[in-house]
Every structure is written in structure tokens, then in C-alpha cells.
Amino acid sequence: MTSLADLPLRPDLMGRSPYGAPQLHVPVALNVNENAHAVPEEVAVDIVQRIAVALTTVNRYPDREFTELRQALAAYLGHGLDADRIWAANGSNEVIQHVLQAFGGPGRSALGFPPTYSMHANIALSTATRWVTAKRDPEFRITAETAVAAIEREQPDVLFFCTPNNPTGTPVPLQTIEAAYDAAPGIVFVDEAYAEFMPAGAPSALTLLPGRERLIVSRTMSKAFAFAGARVGYLAADPAVVDALRLVRLPYHLSALTQAAALGALAHAPVMLRMVRDLCEQRDRMAEGLTGLGFHVWQSWGNFLLFDGVAQPSTTWQGLLDRGVLIRDLDIPGSLRVSAGTSEETDAFLAALAQVGRPVPSTASVGSPA
Ligand code: PMP
């Protein structure tokens, strides 16, 4: 059997593992921060009709500029944005890839603050961008001083913030982003994949865009819009940044069917987003249940929770899986992450955990286990 070692693989890819969140068929899947609710039927019907129309011209390449979709995304985001300031791709993972292709690459570096979304590092590596990290403050926070010190030390070409941060749920204050932008020599990328789950009135980094041509704010339709399977992510930035991304995208990267589906979903944004508050309520109920079981729960602004005090995360993870509940073990000592689910899924998770999980004294007060 041929193995990777037999192939003329790029040396920097040798020994690396692919992104590997297990895809298992289980009754209760709370492992990849999806929206627990399906697309509402009335929206699904409209989307199918739009896809049917798009299919009648699918012998032609799609609109390479996905202009209508960029207009719809700008209108959804508000903040005075227009289509020139929007970019989209097949999931925000591809958006991140475009950004690193354009602004990272050989001889360049990207800085992140672990524990954070693993694909920032993975895509940095696959675009041959050197990945460097800096420590967070206690309780997973990042103060302006901490960010600026890391930037001055590393001089990154691309700086990643994730707010609310996956997997901790922690927000990054706008003051930190502003100070980091002033100190950073390169792009400041703010991943707001979970923005819609933030408390009402919490400001988005979108408010910082005017006058900051190196600032990028990314979003996704995978979470709040219940659209993970459709693969639509997007960003808002200066039009010059969007021009830079045109240099690296593959022609026609967003299929006509994807564009039609996304436009359908955006046309029904209020219905699509109807379950967001419900998911936040379930997340908070889950947090109460976890606390009641003796675990420490980090306050989260996303549709997920990180909890610690888990004696052996891999054993607890397996015990839950044996009971049909799949959550996420991210190799953070003593911790596991669980996505918000439906009310029934929350019940099932808490019941299963009550059977398998024995909390140990919390390490939470020690500070960031980054
Ligand atoms: N950013 C963050 C912080 C995420 O957690 C995720 C998905 N888990 C993504 C981006 C990627 O989402 P997608 O590619 O589905 O848009």
C-alpha cells in the first residue's frame, strides 16, 4: 500500500493531520457548533424554487462576481456597507484561505491566541504562512496591552481574533481590536462566525471598519442561518481588500446553486434567524445544568459552551458517545465543548453527563490553560 511517505509531498505537509472532527451518526450531535434546527419549511420551499430556476442556466458559468449575493449580504449586515465591501466563498473557511493566500504565504506570518478556532492555524500552514501564537490573559480574555505586546514581538502579517471565541465563547473587546489595529503592521482579521449569538446590543467589529483598510470582519451562514451544509461564508472589508481576494480565488468559485440558495436564505433572514434566541436560551439552560452537576462553565457568547472540571475528557467524551451524545474534545486539559441544541437534546446531554461525568475540582481560577 502506498503511504504519504512514498509521495513527493510538500515537506511542510509531512506528518500533519487533516481537520478531523468525527462525523458520526448519533441521535444527539452537539460537536461542531451547527444550528440544531433545520431550515424552516417555508424557506426551504422558496430555496428549492430558486435552485430550480438557477438549474435552467447551469450550462453557463455562474456570475463570477456574485453581485446579487454581495448586495444581499451587505443589506443583511447593515452598517452602511455596500456590495463593493463584501466578499463571499464556500464557507468562511474558504474566506480565511483567500485572505491567507493574498496576505500570508511563504516568508510571512499569522498570529493567533489559542485556544481558538483550529482552522486559522491549519489554513496558515497549508498556505505556507508561519503560524505564531501568543498567550491570553486569565479567563481567556485578551486585553489591549496583551494584544499590542504580542504584535510588537511578532510583527505578524495577519492577526487573527475570534469573537466570540471558539471554543471558549469569550468576546474580544472592541478596544483590544482598535489598539491591535493601530499596532499591527498587516491585516487584522476578526472572525465573527458566532456574532448573531452575542447578547443583544453587543457591538460588532463591523462598527470599526470605516477608515481601517487593513481590518477584515468575517461572518458565516453556517451557524445562525442554519446553513452549514450549503457552505456560505463572507467578509466585510475595504474594497481594496476585496480586490486583493479576486487575485487568489478560483474563477467561478461560488456555484450558481450556492448563490441561489444563499439568496433564498437571506430573503428570509428573520425566519432563518428565528431560532437564535431559542438556542441562546438552551445554551444558558445547559450552563445551569452543568453548573448544577458541579462543572465550571465559561460564560459564552456563542452557540456552544466550554466546561471544565472533567477528570478525563476522553473518557467522558466516550461515555457520552456510548449514550448517543456526541460533543467535542479539543485536547484542552480538563475541558470539553458542547454545542447548544434543541430542548430535547439539552435534556439528553445533561442526563447522559449525569451518568458518566464526575467533576474534579475546577482549574478555572488558575487562569488560561492556553
Ligand atoms: N470561524 C469559526 C470561529 C468557526 O467556529 C467556524 C466553524 N466551526 C468557521 C469559522 C467556519 O465556518 P464555515 O466554513 O462553515 O463558514
Residues whose N, C-alpha, C, O or C-beta is under 5 A from the ligand:
A	BS01	PMP	V32 N90 G91 S92 N93 Y117 C162 N166 D191 A193 T220 S222 V232 G233
